[in-house]
Amino acid sequence: MIFIIRLNASKSKKIKKLSICIIPALAAFFNVIIILFPKTSLLAAGEGLMLWFNRVVPSLLPFLIGTSLLNSLGMCSFFGVLFSPFMNKVFKISGEGAYALAIGLSSGSPLGAKTVAELRQSGQLTQNEAQRLVGFANNSGPLFIVGTVASAMLMNPKVGYIILLIHYLSAMATGVFLSLFRSGEKSYKSAGKGGFKAALRAMIIFREKNKKPFGEILSQSIKSSVEAIAQIGGFIVLFSVVSKIIMLFAGKFITSNYIKGIIMAVIEITNGCVALSEDKSPFSVCIIAAAISWGGLSIHSQSIAMFSKTDLNAGAYILSKLFQSAAAFLISLLFLPLIKVIMQTKQSFYQYEPSALGIFKGSALSFLAVSGAMIFMPLIISALAAIFKRYKN
């Protein structure tokens, strides 16, 4: 059964009017909660601020400056020609999108979204291409998955490479799926067979057309990157407070680590993975893989802020990440036998001894999760179809 979402003009106006009332009410409620729980709010804000200052700024700011610098120096043109055959055939996107995809897969969020926004603003990608690309090019980096989640949380670096593979496969699957929603006409630019010499020539031509001095390019790259990192810091602090307050109330009624972890992962991925990794079971790895592909509302807010000055649709982006999360979970189930073997090889770090009841719980959770994925996938697909239908020529 295919569900088709249609919003007429009157309904969309009602939704806008409703949002005008709801958003200020939520903001007021948030401020009241901060006043009622000042200690929790201050501690959460402090943790978020220190996380941003000690971890995010040193690791992300150099990448922000570097990617912006490379983009201004014509690296996108180089990638555009070199990887044009691959991007055209697989994702139906211009070759320049390969640069954003490479940045998103290697450096993590929200660098992928920032790079796509820059490509859209410079006119190197069409609106439809950029909308599809941001849905699968903005991902978690290998350092977070292998280093933080697998090594520090699950205490098993080997399983991190499986999660990373699942993450990349789900991103590729999402990209191929979104190619079905491309414009009716061939919107992407084909650069022929590509090749290193042709790619180098394209980069040289780009630099000849854009004759800004290197000092000006560097200055603009630093300015835009510092502004972006400041925005990211604000979102980290905000969602640190939000997640703490939500768990303050939810923790009194919810005892399951899975449910707590899922709720936290919906909001903020790092704290969600911490909660989900407490069980250290193979099934929890599947949930973690899905959570990482989702990204969390904190990451989504940062990413949406990166492309807020473009004509990209935030709703389509969120739905794309939902699809990727569901795809990651289904792919992880295929890897479940391998995950079980790898998880059992690290008994020196922990002892995983599932009881009969534990197996039953895992099976029940697996059944519910798969059933949920099969139910919501058609809804997500239908919503994406409705949104992308607007962008068809």
N, C-alpha and C positions, 0 to 999 in steps of 0.2 A: 504494500500500500504506500502510495506516495502522498506526502503531506505538502501542500503548497501554501505558503504564507503570503497573504496579500494585505497590504495596509493602504487603505484609501486615504485621501487628503484629510477628511474629517477625523478619522481615527488617529492619524499621525499628529494632528493639531491637539487632540485631547491628550495624547501621550506627552507631548511637549509641555502642555499646561500642567499636567500632573507632575512631571519631572521638576518644573519650576517650583512647585510646592514641596515635593519630597526631599530634594537635595538640601535646601536650607534647613529643613526639619532634622535631617540626619546630621548635618553639621552642628546644629544646636545641641542635639542629643549627645554627640561626641564630646563637645565642650563641657556639658553637664557631667558626663561620666568622668572626665579628667579632674573636675573639681571635687567630685565625690570620692574618687580614688587617686589622690595626688601621689601617694608613695609608689603605687604600682606604675602609674603613668610616667613618673620621673625616672624610675629604674629602667623601664622599657625604652624610654627616649634616650637615656644614657647608653644603654647597650647598643641601640641602633646607631647612635652617633659614633661610638668607639669602633663598631664594626665597619662603618663607612670610612673612618679616618685611618684605622690600622690595616684593614684588608682591601677595601674597595679602591680607595684613592691610589695606593702604591701599585696595585695590580692592573687597574683599568685605565687610569689617566694616561700612562704612556701609550697604551694601545689606541685610545681615542685620538691622541695627537698624531700617532703614526698612520692610522688609517685615513684620517682626514688629509694628511700630508700626501700620502700616496695617491689618493683620489685626485687631488689638485695637480699632481705631477703627471697624470695620464695613465696610471696603472690600470684603471678601469678599461681604457681603450685597448691596452695590451691584453688583458684577460678576455675582453670582448671578442677579439679576433682569434685568440688561441683556443678558447673553449666554446666558440660559437657553434660548431657542429654538435657538440654534446648537449648544450643548453637548448638549441633549436629542436633537436629530435626528441629529447626526453621530457623537457618541461615546457616546450613551445614559448620560450622566453629568449630575448636578445642575449648575445654572448656577454654583454657587460654585467648581467646578473650573476655570472660566475664569481665575480669579485666579491659581491655581497654575500653569496653563499659560502665562499671560502672563509670570509671573515666571521660569519655567524657560526660556522661549525668549529672553528679553531679558537676563537676569542670569547665566544659566549654573548649572552644578552647584556645590555640592549645594543651592542655594537652592530649586530646584523640589521636591526631596525634603523639605526642611524645611517648606515651605509646605503640602505635602500632609499631612505628619504633624500639623501644627497644625490643619488642617481636620478630620482624622480624630479627633484628641483632643477637639475642640470639638463633635463630633457633626454637623458640617455635611455630611459625606460618609459613606456606608455603607462597610463593610469592602470589599465587592466594588468599589465605585466608586473608593475610594482605591488599592486594589491595581492596578487597571487604569491609573489616572491617573498614578501614580508611574512606570509603565513607559514613558510617552512624554512626560511633562511635565518630566523632569529631563534637560536638554540642555546642550551647550556654548553659550556666549554669542557674539554677533556680534563683540565686541571681541577675543576669543581667535582666532576663525576668520579674520576679515578682517585684524585688526591683527598678531597674532603669527604665525599659520601662513602666510597668503598674502603679507603685506608683508615680514615679517622673514625667513621661511624660504624661501618659493618666489619671493620678490622680484617678485611680480606681484599687486597688490591686486585687479585685476579678477577673477582666478580665485577669489578669496576669496568674492565674491558668488555665484558658481556653487556653491561648496562649501556656503555658507550656505543657498542654496535647496534643495540636495539634502538637507541636514541637516533642514530644516523639513519637506520633503515626506516624508522617511522617518519623522519623528516623527508626522505626521498619518496616514500609512499604518499605522503601528503602532497608533495610537489607534483607527482604524476596525477594524483586525483584532481588537484586544482586545475591542471591543464585542460580538463574537460570543460572548464568554465571560461575559456579564453574567448576573445571577441570572435564574431563570425568571420571577419576578414583576417588575413595573416598580418598580425600587428608587429610581430617580432622581426628584427633585422638580421638577415643572414649574411655572414661574412665569408661565404664560400668554404673552402677546405681548411682555412686557418693556416697555422704554421708559425714557427718562431720568428722568421724574418718578416713575415707580413704583420705579425703582432708588434714587433719592434718598430716597424715603419709607421703603424697606426699611432703608437705612443709618441713618436717624433712629430708627426703631423699635429697631434693634439697640443703639444708644447709650443709649436710654431703659431698655432691659432690663439693660444692663451699665453701671452707674453708677459705675465706678471712676474716681477722679480721674486727670487726665492725668499728674501727677507719678508716680503709682504705675505706670501703664501704661508710661511711658518707662523707669522704673527696671527693671521686669521685662523689657522689650525689650532693654535694654543687658546685663543679667545673662545672659539666655539666649543672646544673640548672642556675648558674650565667651566663654562656655563652649563654644559651637559652633566658634568660630574657633580656640580652643585645641585642640579635638579634631582639626580639620582639619590644624593644624600638626603634630600628632603623626603623623598618617597620611602626610603629605608627607615627613617625615624618615624614617619607617620604610620607605616604598616607594622612596625615593631610595637607601637603602642596599641594599635587596633587588635593585633593578634593576641597580645597579653590580656587585654580586657575581655576579649571573646572567650579565651580559655579560662579566665577567672570565673566566668559564669558557667561555661560548658563543662568545666572540670568537675563541678559538683554533681552533675547528673550523668556524665559519660565516664565509664571505667575502661572501656576497650581501647587499647593502644592504637589499633587500626583506625577506629573512628576518630580518635583525637588527632592522629597523624594526618588523616585525610582532610579534616577540617583545617588544620594548620597549613597543610600543603596547598590547599585552595587559596589561602591568603598569602603565605610566605613560604617559599620552597625549602629554605635551609632548616628552619625550625620544624617543618613538616617531616623532612627526611630524618631529623634527629629522633622524633617520636616514632616514626615507622621502623627505624633501624633497631629499636630496643628489643624487638622480638628475635631478630637475626635468623629468620626462617626463609626458606626459598620463596615462599609465597609473598613475603614482605618485600623481597627484591623486585617481584613483578609490580607490586603497588608503587614502589619507589621509582621504577622505570617509567610508569605512567605519570607519576607526579612530576618527575623531571621534565618530561615532554610537555606537560601542561605549563609549568613555569611559575605559576602563582600570580595573584592579583598585583602584588608589589612589582614584579618584573613586567607585567603587562602595562601597568601604569607608567613605568619608566619608558617602555618601548613606545607606547602611544604618544607620550610627550615628545619623543624623538621625531615622529612623523606628523605631529599635530599641525604643522604649518603647510602640509601638503593636502592633496585631495583624497587621501586614503581613508578607508572606512574602518573605524575601530571595531565595530560589530563583526564585520567579516573576518578581521584578524583574530578575535576571540574565538569565533566558531572554528577557524582553521586550527587553532591550538587545541581545542576540544577534540577535534577529529584526530589530530596527531597523538593526543594522550590515549584515546581509545585504541588507535592503531598500535601504539607502543605496548599497551597492555596485552592485546591479542598476540603480537609478535613475541612478547616475553613468555607467554604460555607455551609457545613452540620451543623456547629455549629452557623451559623448566627442568627437564631431565638433566641437562648440562649444568644448570645452576645448582641443582641438588648435589651433584658430584663435587663441584668446586667449593660449595659451602661446607661440605663435610671434610675437606682436606685441611682445614684450619682449626683443628680441635685444640691446638695449643693456646689459641686466643679465647675460645669459648666452647662450650659443650651444648650441642643442639640435640635434645632427646625428646622428640614429639611423643606424647602419650596418645592413647586411642581417642580420647576426647579432643586432643589437639588436632589430630588428623581429621576428625569429623568437622571441627570448626573451620579448618582450612578448606575442606571440600565444600562446605556450605558457603563460605565467603567466595570461593572460586565460582561456584554456580551463580550466586547473586551478582557477582561482578560481571561475568560473561553475559548473563541475561540482561543486565543493565546496559552493557555496551551494545548488545544487539538491538535493544529497544530504542536507545537514544541516537544511534548512528544514523538511522533514516531521518530523524528529526533534524540533526545537524546538517546532513546532506541537503535536505529540502530547504533549510534556512539559507545555506550557502548558495544554492541555486537561485533563490529569490533575490538575494543581494547582488550576485554577479550578473543577473539578468539585466539589471539597470545599466551595466557598463558595456553591454554588447552594442556594437555599432549597427 
